[in-house]
Amino acid sequence: MDCPIAFSLGRVGDWWSILILRDATHGITRFDQFQKSLGISTSSLSRRLGVSSRQAPCLSRASR
């Protein structure tokens, strides 16, 4: 990825969660949009969205 945030977080920890939050703040709301933007597998994205929705309720379906 060309994103400096992605590069930095790849060195220190779980960067998918931060990138998902980044995309959400840029208006991405659909699963397929996240997948296309991040270039992440379906299973990995599903798993990360499950964890992220517990950490950041704004990503859960119930809060929309």
Stockholm file with secondary structure:
# STOCKHOLM 1.0

chainA/1-64         MDCPIAFSLGRVGDWWSILILRDATHGITRFDQFQKSLGISTSSLSRRLGVSSRQAPCLSRASR
#=GR chainA/1-64 SS CCCHHHHHHHHHSCHHHHHHHHHHHTTCCSHHHHHHHHTCCHHHHHHHHHHHHHHCGGGSGGGC
#=GC SS_cons        CCCHHHHHHHHHSCHHHHHHHHHHHTTCCSHHHHHHHHTCCHHHHHHHHHHHHHHCGGGSGGGC
//
